[in-house]
Amino acid sequence: MAIYRVLKRLSTGQQPGDIVHDTDFRDGVALILYERKILSLISGPPLTELPGWTRRAELLAEVDVVTADQFLDADDELIRQAMGYRSTRAVAGWKEEVRHWLMPAPARRR
């Protein structure tokens, strides 16, 4: 699964800067949007670079999840097991936190 940053507003409601998966679209649509420069492929930083993620990164590295895009792409159950949690509820929050770190800062008004 590929992860993209939205470059231009989409009719589906996504705004520039939003993070989306290719599975958010019908088959082949994300690739077409990428080719038309409406989406940009994301290559995320190592999880160790995210503030407060050192320990999480160590645990996730044991299951070969080392970058932000790998984390967003990883199965919630795999993450839950790697982190030693009883449920996957926390995983959604962590994924939202990583999406936040990947999104650009809002433009400043002059």
C-alpha positions in Angstrom: 0.0 0.0 0.0 1.3 3.5 -0.9 1.0 6.6 1.2 0.6 10.0 -0.4 0.3 13.7 0.5 -2.5 15.6 -1.2 -1.1 18.5 -3.3 -4.4 19.9 -4.7 -7.9 19.9 -3.2 -9.8 16.8 -4.2 -13.5 16.5 -4.8 -13.6 13.8 -2.1 -12.8 16.4 0.5 -9.1 15.9 1.1 -7.2 19.2 1.3 -3.5 20.0 0.4 -1.3 18.5 3.0 -3.6 15.7 4.0 -2.2 12.2 4.2 -4.0 9.4 2.2 -3.5 5.8 1.3 -4.0 4.4 -2.1 -6.8 2.2 -0.6 -8.7 5.4 0.1 -9.5 5.5 -3.7 -10.9 3.0 -6.2 -8.3 0.7 -7.9 -5.9 2.7 -10.0 -7.2 6.2 -9.1 -4.3 7.1 -6.7 -1.8 6.2 -9.4 -3.6 8.5 -11.9 -3.7 11.3 -9.3 0.0 10.8 -8.7 0.9 10.9 -12.4 -1.1 14.1 -12.7 0.9 15.6 -9.7 -2.2 15.9 -7.5 -0.7 13.4 -5.0 2.9 13.1 -3.9 4.4 9.8 -2.7 5.6 10.0 0.9 8.8 8.5 2.1 8.5 8.9 5.9 11.3 9.5 8.3 12.5 6.9 10.8 10.2 6.6 13.8 13.2 7.3 16.0 13.1 10.9 14.6 9.6 11.6 16.0 9.5 13.3 19.4 8.7 10.8 22.1 8.9 7.7 19.8 12.2 6.2 20.9 10.8 3.3 22.9 8.0 2.7 20.4 10.5 2.7 17.6 12.6 0.1 19.3 9.6 -2.2 19.8 8.3 -1.8 16.3 11.8 -2.3 14.8 11.5 -5.9 16.1 8.7 -6.5 13.5 10.5 -4.5 10.8 8.5 -1.3 11.1 11.1 1.4 11.2 9.7 4.4 9.2 6.6 6.5 9.5 5.2 5.3 6.3 5.7 1.7 7.2 4.0 2.4 10.5 1.0 3.9 8.8 0.9 1.0 6.4 1.2 -1.7 9.1 -1.6 -3.9 10.3 -3.1 -2.6 13.6 -2.9 -6.1 15.1 0.8 -6.4 14.3 1.4 -3.1 16.0 -0.7 -4.1 19.0 1.3 -7.3 19.4 4.7 -5.5 19.0 3.7 -2.9 21.6 2.3 -5.5 24.0 -1.2 -4.0 24.3 -4.4 -5.9 24.8 -6.4 -4.0 22.3 -5.8 -2.1 19.1 -7.6 1.1 20.3 -4.4 2.9 21.0 -3.0 2.2 17.6 -5.5 4.5 15.9 -4.3 7.4 18.1 -0.7 6.6 17.4 -1.4 6.5 13.6 -3.1 9.9 13.9 -0.1 11.3 15.8 2.3 10.1 13.0 0.0 11.6 10.3 0.1 14.9 12.2 4.0 14.8 12.1 4.0 14.1 8.4 1.6 17.0 7.6 3.1 20.3 6.7 2.6 23.2 9.1 -0.2 25.5 8.1 0.8 28.5 5.9 1.3 31.7 7.8 -0.8 34.7 6.8 1.1 37.8 6.0 
